[in-house]
């Protein structure tokens, strides 16, 4: 009787132990991407509440940790976090001796791993190298190669090990298109490898050395499209997901477009692919379920199921503890960005720039010409629907006037190159009208794309010019729309003559390809055309000029127009209503 009882007890114990060993473990992996300084539920530019913010993301994360256990929740950031709001500029350049706010926020929230984005690199070595060191977790970049050693500048991958025992390996990469946008000084000592071949090599190393239970891609590169060259694609996340076996989840970003799909790779395995878009309005959530068993006393994990979804956080209440923790930083940036630097006598609207001359765009062009003493200036709208109201103008308003931390350059271009540059700009910008009822603008179903917002192409490549008078005939085919009449001072315009042209550093280094594909200048010749570059960012000089002027009354130049006006004026009103729901 006693032996039977003992045997039964042993059998029950073994059964209980086996059941415990077979219990599934569920992990939740959260990606943020392209946060662009959206840390707090307050917009330092508009001085109004902000829907997306890391404070709202924090609310969701803390709820998931309470529900699932801290060891089963993983946080990953996918770069482009160092630029976008005055709070970022303040910690990058005004008080660089302090810990960068992007490090403080990610450390406070308990991130496990991150990658770097192109706008992080744009801040310059002094900013991003310091930020890397301030992070309490690894930052990855398998295809960012240190030229002096041939080894990655950052860690190529990192295996996260938590109390649950599961090994989750993250491989990080950055779009290799950096040299098409940024001067070499900003990324000196680096080169950027094509993503598919880099992923294959890194995956082989990960499988051999780490033997992970799951492999995650964390790529600051869009899904598909962008710049394509014989050597690389700007947006290669789809290619990597499909062509490189081994990834269970591919988190990506850079293109500011929400995305969720399940792709089949070349080995026939499913890969969950997620992009939360930008400004901390959503997070990408991947849920991984593992079965467990014990073999020869060692616990083993097998991925049973992977699923994904995008979670909108805009209606979540901001984490009050998070806000209290960062209140001193919020107050400091409010005080700095609220400083009055001048006064505008009239309100200016960025949206006017899409339909012809605008006071908003022409103010920037005027100041570019004044600062550089160039013959001609180019500028494009950098935001979809920004405005600066009549009355006091603050430091914060400067981030509406000029969104990015580009420098200002002067280049030598021929008259023909200037025209061809503008031809490509207007081809990206305008429809070719065949009837009076056609669209003036080249529109597309891109309202959910935070970078296009209804346009077929990126509006930050819609360059117009000051210093010359010209017409854009939208009934002509691409490449034949722009007719330059004269210099704005009345002098003849000569396509064979050399002119000095003011442009931002993004454009001067090949951004948008208007100078390369458009004007026909080889990319490796662009640097030789730059005769001057500002030591500081363009916004700084615009701000200084407004301070000097004190009071400004910005007006449109009317130095260029769309023709024939009998077609273009009604078409502009139709497109204005379509994009903005209003008339001029």
NORHU-V774388 format. One record per residue. N is the residue number from 1. RES is the residue in one small letter. SS is DSSP state (H for helix, E for strand, - for the rest). OMEGA is omega in whole degrees, -180 to 180 (999 if undefined). Layout:
BEGIN
n = (N,N)
res = (RES,RES)
ss = (SS,SS)
omega = (OMEGA,OMEGA)
END
This chain:
BEGIN
n = (1,2,3,4,5,6,7,8,9,10,11,12,13,14,15,16,17,18,19,20,21,22,23,24,25,26,27,28,29,30,31,32,33,34,35,36,37,38,39,40,41,42,43,44,45,46,47,48,49,50,51,52,53,54,55,56,57,58,59,60,61,62,63,64,65,66,67,68,69,70,71,72,73,74,75,76,77,78,79,80,81,82,83,84,85,86,87,88,89,90,91,92,93,94,95,96,97,98,99,100,101,102,103,104,105,106,107,108,109,110,111,112,113,114,115,116,117,118,119,120,121,122,123,124,125,126,127,128,129,130,131,132,133,134,135,136,137,138,139,140,141,142,143,144,145,146,147,148,149,150,151,152,153,154,155,156,157,158,159,160,161,162,163,164,165,166,167,168,169,170,171,172,173,174,175,176,177,178,179,180,181,182,183,184,185,186,187,188,189,190,191,192,193,194,195,196,197,198,199,200,201,202,203,204,205,206,207,208,209,210,211,212,213,214,215,216,217,218,219,220,221,222,223,224,225,226,227,228,229,230,231,232,233,234,235,236,237,238,239,240,241,242,243,244,245,246,247,248,249,250,251,252,253,254,255,256,257,258,259,260,261,262,263,264,265,266,267,268,269,270,271,272,273,274,275,276,277,278,279,280,281,282,283,284,285,286,287,288,289,290,291,292,293,294,295,296,297,298,299,300,301,302,303,304,305,306,307,308,309,310,311,312,313,314,315,316,317,318,319,320,321,322,323,324,325,326,327,328,329,330,331,332,333,334,335,336,337,338,339,340,341,342,343,344,345,346,347,348,349,350,351,352,353,354,355,356,357,358,359,360,361,362,363,364,365,366,367,368,369,370,371,372,373,374,375,376,377,378,379,380,381,382,383,384,385,386,387,388,389,390,391,392,393,394,395,396,397,398,399,400,401,402,403,404,405,406,407,408,409,410,411,412,413,414,415,416,417,418,419,420,421,422,423,424,425,426,427,428,429,430,431,432,433,434,435,436,437,438,439,440,441,442,443,444,445,446,447,448,449,450,451,452,453,454,455,456,457,458,459,460,461,462,463,464,465,466,467,468,469,470,471,472,473,474,475,476,477,478,479,480,481,482,483,484,485,486,487,488,489,490,491,492,493,494,495,496,497,498,499,500,501,502,503,504,505,506,507,508,509,510,511,512,513,514,515,516,517,518,519,520,521,522,523,524,525,526,527,528,529,530,531,532,533,534,535,536,537,538,539,540,541,542,543,544,545,546,547,548,549,550,551,552,553,554,555,556,557,558,559,560,561,562,563,564,565,566,567,568,569,570,571,572,573,574,575,576,577,578,579,580,581,582,583,584)
res = (x,x,x,x,x,x,x,x,x,x,x,x,x,x,x,x,x,x,x,x,x,x,x,x,x,x,x,x,x,x,x,x,x,x,x,x,x,x,x,x,x,x,x,x,x,x,x,x,x,x,x,x,x,x,x,x,x,x,x,x,x,x,x,x,x,x,x,x,x,x,x,x,x,x,x,x,x,x,x,x,x,x,x,x,x,x,x,x,x,x,x,x,x,x,x,x,x,x,x,x,x,x,x,x,x,x,x,x,x,x,x,x,x,x,x,x,x,x,x,x,x,x,x,x,x,x,x,x,x,x,x,x,x,x,x,x,x,x,x,x,x,x,x,x,x,x,x,x,x,x,x,x,x,x,x,x,x,x,x,x,x,x,x,x,x,x,x,x,x,x,x,x,x,x,x,x,x,x,x,x,x,x,x,x,x,x,x,x,x,x,x,x,x,x,x,x,x,x,x,x,x,x,x,x,x,x,x,x,x,x,x,x,x,x,x,x,x,x,x,x,x,x,x,x,x,x,x,x,x,x,x,x,x,x,x,x,x,x,x,x,x,x,x,x,x,x,x,x,x,x,x,x,x,x,x,x,x,x,x,x,x,x,x,x,x,x,x,x,x,x,x,x,x,x,x,x,x,x,x,x,x,x,x,x,x,x,x,x,x,x,x,x,x,x,x,x,x,x,x,x,x,x,x,x,x,x,x,x,x,x,x,x,x,x,x,x,x,x,x,x,x,x,x,x,x,x,x,x,x,x,x,x,x,x,x,x,x,x,x,x,x,x,x,x,x,x,x,x,x,x,x,x,x,x,x,x,x,x,x,x,x,x,x,x,x,x,x,x,x,x,x,x,x,x,x,x,x,x,x,x,x,x,x,x,x,x,x,x,x,x,x,x,x,x,x,x,x,x,x,x,x,x,x,x,x,x,x,x,x,x,x,x,x,x,x,x,x,x,x,x,x,x,x,x,x,x,x,x,x,x,x,x,x,x,x,x,x,x,x,x,x,x,x,x,x,x,x,x,x,x,x,x,x,x,x,x,x,x,x,x,x,x,x,x,x,x,x,x,x,x,x,x,x,x,x,x,x,x,x,x,x,x,x,x,x,x,x,x,x,x,x,x,x,x,x,x,x,x,x,x,x,x,x,x,x,x,x,x,x,x,x,x,x,x,x,x,x,x,x,x,x,x,x,x,x,x,x,x,x,x,x,x,x,x,x,x,x,x,x,x,x,x,x,x,x,x,x,x,x,x,x,x,x,x,x,x,x,x,x,x,x,x,x,x,x,x,x,x,x,x,x,x,x,x,x,x,x,x,x,x,x,x,x,x)
ss = (-,H,H,H,H,H,H,H,H,H,H,H,H,H,H,H,H,H,H,H,H,-,-,-,E,E,E,E,E,E,E,E,-,-,-,-,-,-,-,-,-,E,E,-,-,-,-,E,E,-,-,-,-,H,H,H,H,H,H,H,H,H,H,H,H,H,H,H,-,H,H,H,E,E,E,E,E,-,-,-,-,-,-,-,-,H,H,H,H,H,H,H,H,H,-,-,-,-,-,-,H,H,H,H,H,H,H,H,H,-,-,-,E,E,E,-,-,H,H,H,H,-,-,-,H,H,H,H,H,H,H,H,H,H,-,-,-,E,E,E,-,-,-,E,E,E,-,-,-,-,-,E,-,-,E,-,E,E,E,E,E,-,-,-,-,-,E,E,E,E,E,E,E,E,-,H,H,H,H,H,-,-,-,H,H,H,H,-,-,E,E,E,-,-,H,H,H,H,H,H,H,H,H,H,H,H,H,H,H,-,-,-,-,E,E,E,E,E,E,E,-,-,-,-,-,-,-,E,-,-,-,-,E,-,-,-,H,H,H,H,H,H,H,-,-,-,-,-,E,E,E,E,-,-,-,-,E,-,E,E,E,E,E,E,-,-,-,-,-,E,E,E,E,E,E,-,-,-,-,-,-,E,E,E,E,E,E,E,E,E,E,E,E,E,E,-,-,E,E,E,E,E,E,E,E,E,E,E,E,E,E,E,-,-,-,-,-,-,-,H,H,H,H,H,H,H,H,H,H,H,H,H,H,H,H,H,H,-,-,E,E,E,E,E,-,-,-,E,E,H,H,H,H,H,-,-,-,-,H,H,H,H,H,H,H,H,H,H,H,H,H,H,-,-,-,E,E,E,E,-,-,-,-,-,-,-,E,E,-,-,E,E,E,E,H,H,H,H,H,H,H,-,-,-,-,-,E,E,E,E,E,E,E,E,H,H,H,H,H,H,H,H,H,H,H,H,H,H,H,E,-,-,-,-,-,-,-,-,-,-,E,-,E,-,-,-,-,-,E,-,-,-,-,-,E,-,-,-,H,H,H,-,-,E,E,E,-,E,E,E,E,E,E,-,-,-,-,-,-,-,-,E,E,E,E,E,E,-,-,-,-,-,-,-,-,-,-,E,E,E,E,E,E,E,H,H,H,H,-,-,H,H,H,H,H,H,H,H,-,-,-,-,H,H,H,H,H,H,H,E,E,E,E,E,E,E,E,H,H,H,H,H,H,H,H,H,H,H,H,-,E,E,-,-,-,-,-,-,-,E,E,E,E,-,H,H,H,H,H,H,H,H,H,H,H,H,H,H,H,H,-,-,-,-)
omega = (180,180,179,179,179,-180,179,179,180,180,179,179,178,180,179,180,180,179,180,-179,-176,-178,-180,174,-180,177,174,-179,-176,176,163,-179,176,-180,174,174,-179,-177,-170,-178,-179,179,-177,179,-178,-177,178,176,-177,-176,179,174,177,176,177,175,180,177,-180,-177,-179,176,178,178,179,-175,-170,-176,-176,-177,-178,179,-175,-179,-180,174,-170,170,-169,-179,-173,-179,172,-180,177,179,179,179,-178,-178,176,-167,-176,178,-175,179,180,176,-179,-178,179,174,-178,-177,-178,177,-180,-177,175,178,-179,-176,179,168,180,179,-179,179,171,177,-178,-180,179,-176,-175,-178,-172,176,177,180,178,-176,-177,-179,-180,-177,-176,171,-166,175,-175,-176,173,-170,175,-173,-177,-176,-175,179,180,178,176,175,179,-179,178,177,-180,178,179,-175,-180,175,-177,179,179,-178,-180,174,-178,176,-179,175,-178,-175,-177,-177,177,-176,-168,178,-172,-179,-178,-179,-179,180,-179,162,-171,-175,172,-167,-175,-180,178,-180,179,-180,-178,178,179,179,-180,-179,-177,-172,-172,-175,-174,175,175,178,-177,171,177,-167,171,-179,-176,-175,-176,178,-177,180,175,178,176,-175,-175,170,175,-178,-171,-176,178,179,-178,-179,-176,-170,-177,-180,175,180,174,177,170,170,179,-178,177,-175,174,-178,180,-177,168,175,172,-176,172,177,-175,177,179,180,179,179,176,-175,-172,174,-178,-176,-163,171,174,176,178,167,172,-176,174,179,-178,179,-178,167,-178,171,180,179,-179,176,-178,-178,178,-176,178,179,-180,-172,174,179,-179,173,173,-179,179,-179,-171,-180,177,175,178,179,-175,178,176,-179,180,-179,-175,-178,178,178,178,-179,-179,-178,175,-179,-179,-175,180,180,179,-178,-179,-178,174,179,178,179,179,-173,178,-175,177,-175,-178,-170,-180,177,177,178,-178,-177,-177,173,179,180,178,-177,176,179,-179,-178,-172,-173,180,177,-172,176,174,170,179,175,-177,176,-175,-172,179,175,171,-173,173,-179,-178,178,-176,173,180,-180,180,179,169,-180,-178,-167,-167,179,175,168,178,-177,168,-178,172,178,174,177,179,179,177,180,-178,174,180,178,-180,179,-177,174,176,-168,-167,169,169,-174,177,178,179,-177,-179,173,169,-175,178,-173,179,-180,-175,-178,-180,177,-173,177,-178,173,177,176,175,-176,-178,-177,178,172,179,-179,163,-171,167,-178,176,173,-177,176,177,-178,-174,174,-179,179,177,-180,-178,-173,-170,177,-179,-173,-174,166,-177,176,178,180,177,173,-174,-179,-179,-178,175,178,171,-173,177,178,174,-174,176,-180,-177,-180,174,-179,-178,177,179,179,-179,179,-177,-176,177,179,177,-176,-178,176,-175,-177,-180,179,-178,-178,178,173,-177,177,-179,-177,-175,-179,179,-177,175,180,-180,180,178,176,-180,-177,180,179,-180,177,-173,180,175,-178,-171,177,175,179,171,176,-2,-172,178,176,-168,-178,176,180,178,179,178,-179,176,179,-179,-177,-171,177,-176,171,-180,999)
END
